[in-house]
């Protein structure tokens, strides 16, 4: 899966320019996001690690997602994604955290339709989530979620740089 390498290379370039690191928390992408980030030579300079919290209880016990939120909303929710991103950032000591959660299919989960995806970014400036509605088969939804997470990272880095007055690589 080299299709994401240009995005992942840009992520690492931004991180190197900022002297920063990233960690990822994944559910629906099951390690695919981390795999794309480590596919880039030199990734060890900026990639801290990842947590694949596929089971709902791991989102709470490992990443610190609020158990009450999980009980009420389930694991596929934008606030869950935000808490996952913030949790992995803290857990692995990274400057930034990225998270993915959603339903890749083949069937709905907890009343959430296939293609419901939540991506989140956490950094010193706070956390944000995006909730794209993705289509396609299971593999396509997972690939689109990875691309969306990398794009979210690049978009948010530009915002963080504006807020802090730093510049990175475009």
N, C-alpha and C positions, 0 to 999 in steps of 0.2 A: 504494500500500500504506500507507494511513493507519492500519491496524489496530493498529500498534505505537506510534503517536505518544504515547499516554498513558504507556506504559512508558518510552519514550525521554525524554519530558519529565521524568519522575521521576528518571531517571538523571542528566540535566543539573542538575536542582535539587539533588540530593545532592552532585554534584561542586562546584557553585557554593558551596553551604553549607560544604563542607570546604576550599574553595580548592584543589581538586585537578583533575587531568586524566585522560583515558583514551585508550588506543590499542587497536586491535583487529587480530588476526591471524585471517584466515579461510581456510578451505579449502572445505568443502562448501557454505557459504553464499555463496561467490563474490562478496563485496562487499555483500550484502544487509543485513548488520548495520551496516556503515558507512553505507549509504544511509539507514537508519532513524535513525541518530544525527544525521546532517547534515540531515535533514528538519526538525529542530526549529530554529526561529529562535533565533539567538544561540549555536548549537552551537560556533562558533569559539572561544568563551571557554573551553570545557572539553574539546573533542575535538582530540587532537593529530594523528591520522591513522590510516591502516590499511595493512596488507600483505595482499594476497590471494595466498597461497602455495599455489596449486592443485597444482603439480608437487611431488612428494615431495622432490626434491633442493633446492628452494628453502626448504623447511622447515629444512634443515640449513644451507645456505650463507647465507641471509638472516636467519633467525630464531634460529639457533644450536641447533636441535634435534640431539641426539646421533645421529650417523650410525650407530653400532652399534645403538642402539635402533630406528632406522628399518629397518635391515637385518634385525633379528630379528623385530620386531613389525609393521612396516609403519606407514603414516601414520595409521591409525585405532586409536588407543590413548589411554587417559587420561593417561599420562605425556607422550606427544607433545603433547597439548592443553595440559598444564601448562607444558611447555617453550616452546610457541608463545606462550602468554600472557606468560610471563616475558621471553621474547626480544623481543617487540614493545614491551613496557613499557620495556626498556632501550634498544632501538634508537631509539625515537621520544621518549624522555625524558619518559614519562608517569608519573603517580603510580600508575595502575592499568592492567592489561592484561586483555583478554578474548580468548578464542580459541574457534574452532569447527573440529571435524574430524569426519568420519563418512562414511557411505554413504547418499546420497539416492536411489540407484537410477538406472536401472530394474533393474540386476542387482547381485549381490554384488561385493565388491571384496576381493581378497587373503584370501578365506575369511571375510570379515565380511558379515553379512546386511544387507540393505536395512533402514534404520531404526536401525542402530547409530550412535550419536552420542556424542561427548565434547565437553563444554563446559568451559572453564577460566577462572579468575579469578586474577590475580596482583596482589599489593599489598605494601606494606611489612610486613604481617603474615604473608606467605607465599603459597603457591599452593594452590588446591583445584580439584578437577575433579568434575563430575557426569556421569553416563552414562545419560541417559534412553533408553529404548527407544521410538522413535517409529514411528508407522504412517501410512499414506497414500501418495499418489503423490509423485513427486519434489518438486513445488512445495510440497505440504503439509508434507513433512518439513523442507524448508529453512525455511519460515515458522515451524514449531514450534521449530526450532533457534534461530532469531533470538529468539523470545519467551523461550525457555529461557535464553539467554545474558543477556538483559536482566534477567530475574527473578533469575538467579544473581548478577548484579552488585548488585542491590538487597538481596538477602539477605546477601551478604558485606559490603556497606557497613555494614549494621546491626551485624554482628559486629565489624568493624574499629572502628566508633564506640564500641562497648562496651569493646573492648580498650584504646583510646586515651583514652577518657573524653570524646570529642567528640560533638557532636550535629549531625545534619543535618536535612533535611526528610523527613518521612514520607509 
